[in-house]
């Protein structure tokens, strides 16, 4: 069996180096996993780092917590999440489901949409 040697510059173009978002070190291909992020759709992390921080990532956005960052803990769901408006709003939707409606001033009442999905 003949091994093909690929020049390092060309190999970097074929397989871009992934850095762990937790420890910031380069990840070997066999130690690479992806976690979801709503904006970029994937973030690279070491499997070992992911296992070690599983309870130290936001249950809502999936991003790890920064050092000394304030976090919220939900006793009902046993989940930690960022103390930001975005993560709080997402988590509150688990507790309270909202129906859409409009306020009709001529009738002096709120009219809920009949077929609205919980928000």
C-alpha positions, 0 to 999 in steps of 0.5 A: 500500500502506497501512502500519498504525501499531501503537502501541509499547505494543501492539507490545511485547505482540505481539512481546516484546523478546528479549535476547541471553543472551551480550551482553545487548543487544536482538535485532532480529528478523532477527538472532535465533536460539534455542539449546536449553535443557533447562529453558526450551526456548529461549534467544535469542541474536544470530546473530553472538554465537552464531557467535563463541562456538560453541566457548565454549558447553557441549557438554552443556547448551548454555549459554555459559561465564562469564568465568574459569569452570573447564571440562573438555575431552574429548580423545576428543570434542573438546568443552568442558563445564562443570565441574559434576556435572550436565554431567560426568555427562551427558558420562560417559554418552557414554563409559560406558553403564550397565545397570540392576540390583538387588542381591538379598541373599538370592542375594548377587548383582546381577541385571541387568534383561534388557531395560534400556536403557543409562543 
